[in-house]
Amino acid sequence: MLLTITTTHQPATDLGYLLYKHPARVQTFNLAFGEAHVFYPETSEDRCTAALLLDINPVGLVRGKKDFALSQYVNDRPYVASSFLSVAIAQVYRSALNGTCKDRPELVQTPIPLEVTISVLPSRGGAELLTRLFEPLGYTVSAEPHVLDPNFPDWGMSPYYTLTLQQTIRLADLLSHLYVLIPVLDNDKHYYVGDGEVNKLLAKGEGWLSGHPEKELITRRYLKHQRSLQRAALEQLVEDAADTLDQDEEEIAAEDQLIEPEAKMSLHQQRLGAVLAAL
């Protein structure tokens, strides 16, 4: 499973500062379910690409389990983007996801041109769902579908896509979107989902989830269809949206106080003033 992030920001190698990963090095990170490798297939002042390659150990996923199920050994988990990739992003790109960079703190707050490609991503809802989730966030979305088996075209299309997203955006925001929406598209998670997942969702969805037109679908799938957890998340999102609206109204009221008295005159008063000025 492969995730690449490309920028044409000048200089493009600033991407290494944001990810806290040196472009000249190949780094390997041990995870509970395998290994994550970070490397840069392209580095120049004009264009830089960072790749996160996730190598999942399929045997390790079932080691220690007493029950036998064929689906535990024959499945797509080692090969497609899923909650495993979200966990890898959170651990390997922790600083970038949290929006911290001690060497270039000003760069963290700067929107830069970014292109992200995920190969291969399951979309339980087709290409339409990819568009519904990412376009409201400002992305240009390109989804390349894949046949189920090239040797048997009659079997039709698979639910897998190669997804490319483009936008000028802060890297932390892009990673937050991916962290939340990848398991939403997969409609599954490899670990237990409890109350703590609500807090994770609200933290990573801060600033964008409350206004997303698909927030109900996102919360339902992210929380693995647990109604009580979804209800708690939606209630908090509604409160956050109300607080934002109140803040906006206060700012508008404050701006109104700064308007010159002449600008607040009624139309009748303005006409009288114009007549008197002409006399």
Buried (B, 14 or more C-beta within 10 A) or exposed (E): BBBBBBBEBEEBBBBBBBBBBEBEEEEEBEBEBBBBBBBBEBBEEEBBBBBBBBEBBBEEBBEEEEEEEEEBEEEBBBBBBBBBBBBBBBBBBEBBBBBEBEEEEEBBEEEBBBBBBBBBBBBEBBBEBBBBBBEBBBBEBBBEEBBBEEEEEEEEEBBBBBBBBBBEBBBBBBBBBBBBBBBBBBBBBBEEBEEEBBEBBBEBBEEBBBEBEBBEBBBBBBBBEBEEBBEBBBEBBEEBBEEEEEEEEEEEEEEEEEEEEEEEEEEEEEEEEEEEEEE
